[in-house]
Amino acid sequence: MPPILLAVDKIYPKGLMWFRRDLRVDDNAALYQALRACRQVVCVFVFDRAILESLPRADRRVEFIRESLVELQAELEALGGGLIVRHALAEEEIAQLARTLEVQAVFANRDDEPAALDRDAKVLGALANAGVAFHTAKDQAIFERDELLTQAGQPYTVFTPYKRAWLAKVDAFYLKAYPVRSHAEALAPPPAALRAPVPTLAGLGFEPTNLSELDIPTGSQGAAALLGDFLQRIDRYDQARDFPAVRGPSYLGVHLRFGTVSIRQLAGLAHPLSLQGSAGAATWLSELIWRDFYFQILAHHPQVAEAGESRSFRPEYDRIQWHHGKHADQWFEAWCRGRTGYPLVDAAMAQINQTGYMHNRLRMVVASFLCKDLGLDWRRGERYFAEHLNDFELASNNGGWQWASSSGCDAQPYFRIFNPVTQSERFDPEGKFIRRYLPQLAKLSNAAIHAPWAAKPLELVAAGVELGDNYPKPLVDHAEARERTLQRYAVVRQGERATGTGRLRP
């Protein structure tokens, strides 16, 4: 879709701004373009039935969106506009609204997830039939699609050269905020017949969650509060980010996911601080660049996240025979419930089940455990995270799981297998995180809490721990599982030696 030509004079009498995963006023690319191009702009958000119908009836993400929309609607009204909120099939509703409102153009920010591209193609066709233009803008990433290519004109598939190219290209232009409020006079309130409060959760067919109990702030104001807190400790991010019992991360993932904060604002804060020598800011900026990297991988290689069955970025890894024996389903259920017998893994799974969040270091640990200790297909874990993570992002989730299973672009080598005990000892040395989510182990010593099965019987009794009762015995022996994994991956190594591809490091 061609970018809109922004002229000083308005080129459309009326336009429709379609909010999706960009639930903010400030620094919103599509909203800015709509306000510049139209004399009047009406705003809409659609709770898309195509998405909602597959979700559990208690979903924190739906509640997060709903609460963020209440703030967005109030903010738009304060600026002279408003927000229509519908519960319908977006691919039908947008064209219908465009006809009802008699707009000449619809504006939205791009989304390169396969289902979103399919939806937008249908919307484009319906709008074209009605004689309405459809303009999309870049808003989720600093660089997207073909903006960063190798010298050979190909998309990057290795992160380090991609990061170098990203840093070489970025400048103030790419990090500058869109001055939306300077053009807010073009905002128009919806017609009276379409004005209504944001639907309640019950009205959408959903139940309340524990979102408020978890103290997860919503909307742009919530994002601003989290960002303000993080900026006070960003210089320590590189040292604190790996310890789950420490307040190290920014906790802005869900806000990036639903666009209640701008990626330009975040990168625009981190980049100059990194140039000034802040190791924490440089590390955090690298994480934001990883996000861009996975976006462009998905855009150029959509097969990695095909509906129904994701495929390995490196096709040879689809030859791996994952464990499908009689214990596979029981082991997966134990992993999901946090009943593997490895405390750090189980505490991490308790965290995601109770809060919808999991610390980034622990995402790598539990993913490695599923694939390389239990020998289960990484796609099972990918789907579980997609269902439970508040900040679920298709590109990053797929990229992270393929990284852990060694099947993705620039993934960890097949022989790198996290030891869940040594990871626990290193990153939760005092067992604070484990004790928070596994209170039945709270009375164990710092030495015993990482591997209760190795503790002396008297210590287990004194701590009230009964292995196989109130805490499970380990599903597998890590050393033995490691050897099985190396054998499982041998089929890939043999195939590469036969074809001479040599894609794995020795």
Rosetta blueprint (number, residue, H / E / L):
1 M L
2 P L
3 P L
4 I L
5 L L
6 L L
7 A L
8 V L
9 D L
10 K L
11 I L
12 Y E
13 P E
14 K E
15 G E
16 L E
17 M E
18 W E
19 F E
20 R L
21 R L
22 D L
23 L L
24 R L
25 V L
26 D L
27 D L
28 N L
29 A H
30 A H
31 L H
32 Y H
33 Q H
34 A H
35 L H
36 R H
37 A H
38 C E
39 R E
40 Q E
41 V E
42 V E
43 C E
44 V E
45 F E
46 V E
47 F E
48 D E
49 R H
50 A H
51 I H
52 L H
53 E L
54 S L
55 L L
56 P L
57 R L
58 A L
59 D L
60 R H
61 R H
62 V H
63 E H
64 F H
65 I H
66 R H
67 E H
68 S H
69 L H
70 V H
71 E H
72 L H
73 Q H
74 A H
75 E H
76 L H
77 E H
78 A H
79 L L
80 G L
81 G L
82 G L
83 L L
84 I E
85 V E
86 R E
87 H E
88 A E
89 L L
90 A H
91 E H
92 E H
93 E H
94 I H
95 A H
96 Q H
97 L H
98 A H
99 R H
100 T H
101 L H
102 E L
103 V L
104 Q L
105 A E
106 V E
107 F E
108 A E
109 N E
110 R L
111 D L
112 D L
113 E L
114 P H
115 A H
116 A H
117 L H
118 D H
119 R H
120 D H
121 A H
122 K H
123 V H
124 L H
125 G H
126 A H
127 L H
128 A H
129 N H
130 A L
131 G L
132 V L
133 A E
134 F E
135 H E
136 T E
137 A E
138 K L
139 D L
140 Q L
141 A L
142 I L
143 F L
144 E L
145 R L
146 D L
147 E L
148 L L
149 L E
150 T L
151 Q L
152 A L
153 G L
154 Q L
155 P E
156 Y L
157 T L
158 V L
159 F H
160 T H
161 P H
162 Y H
163 K H
164 R H
165 A H
166 W H
167 L H
168 A H
169 K H
170 V L
171 D L
172 A H
173 F H
174 Y H
175 L H
176 K L
177 A L
178 Y L
179 P L
180 V H
181 R H
182 S H
183 H H
184 A H
185 E H
186 A H
187 L E
188 A L
189 P L
190 P L
191 P L
192 A H
193 A H
194 L H
195 R L
196 A L
197 P L
198 V L
199 P L
200 T L
201 L H
202 A H
203 G H
204 L H
205 G L
206 F L
207 E L
208 P L
209 T L
210 N L
211 L L
212 S L
213 E L
214 L L
215 D L
216 I L
217 P L
218 T L
219 G H
220 S H
221 Q H
222 G H
223 A H
224 A H
225 A H
226 L H
227 L H
228 G H
229 D H
230 F H
231 L H
232 Q L
233 R L
234 I H
235 D H
236 R H
237 Y H
238 D H
239 Q H
240 A H
241 R L
242 D L
243 F L
244 P L
245 A L
246 V L
247 R L
248 G L
249 P L
250 S L
251 Y L
252 L L
253 G H
254 V H
255 H H
256 L H
257 R H
258 F H
259 G L
260 T L
261 V L
262 S L
263 I H
264 R H
265 Q H
266 L H
267 A H
268 G H
269 L H
270 A H
271 H H
272 P H
273 L H
274 S H
275 L H
276 Q L
277 G L
278 S L
279 A H
280 G H
281 A H
282 A H
283 T H
284 W H
285 L H
286 S H
287 E H
288 L H
289 I H
290 W H
291 R H
292 D H
293 F H
294 Y H
295 F H
296 Q H
297 I H
298 L H
299 A H
300 H H
301 H L
302 P H
303 Q H
304 V H
305 A H
306 E L
307 A L
308 G L
309 E L
310 S L
311 R L
312 S L
313 F L
314 R L
315 P H
316 E H
317 Y H
318 D H
319 R H
320 I L
321 Q L
322 W L
323 H L
324 H L
325 G L
326 K L
327 H L
328 A H
329 D H
330 Q H
331 W H
332 F H
333 E H
334 A H
335 W H
336 C H
337 R H
338 G L
339 R L
340 T L
341 G L
342 Y L
343 P H
344 L H
345 V H
346 D H
347 A H
348 A H
349 M H
350 A H
351 Q H
352 I H
353 N H
354 Q H
355 T H
356 G L
357 Y L
358 M L
359 H L
360 N H
361 R H
362 L H
363 R H
364 M H
365 V H
366 V H
367 A H
368 S H
369 F H
370 L H
371 C H
372 K H
373 D H
374 L L
375 G L
376 L L
377 D L
378 W H
379 R H
380 R H
381 G H
382 E H
383 R H
384 Y H
385 F H
386 A H
387 E H
388 H H
389 L L
390 N L
391 D L
392 F L
393 E L
394 L H
395 A H
396 S H
397 N H
398 N H
399 G H
400 G H
401 W H
402 Q H
403 W H
404 A H
405 S L
406 S L
407 S L
408 G L
409 C L
410 D L
411 A L
412 Q L
413 P L
414 Y L
415 F L
416 R L
417 I L
418 F L
419 N L
420 P H
421 V H
422 T H
423 Q H
424 S H
425 E H
426 R H
427 F H
428 D L
429 P L
430 E L
431 G L
432 K H
433 F H
434 I H
435 R H
436 R H
437 Y H
438 L L
439 P H
440 Q H
441 L H
442 A L
443 K L
444 L L
445 S L
446 N L
447 A L
448 A L
449 I L
450 H L
451 A L
452 P H
453 W H
454 A H
455 A L
456 K L
457 P H
458 L H
459 E H
460 L H
461 V H
462 A H
463 A H
464 G L
465 V L
466 E L
467 L E
468 G L
469 D L
470 N L
471 Y E
472 P L
473 K L
474 P L
475 L L
476 V L
477 D L
478 H H
479 A H
480 E H
481 A H
482 R H
483 E H
484 R H
485 T H
486 L H
487 Q H
488 R H
489 Y L
490 A H
491 V H
492 V H
493 R H
494 Q H
495 G H
496 E H
497 R H
498 A H
499 T H
500 G L
501 T L
502 G L
503 R L
504 L L
505 R L
506 P L
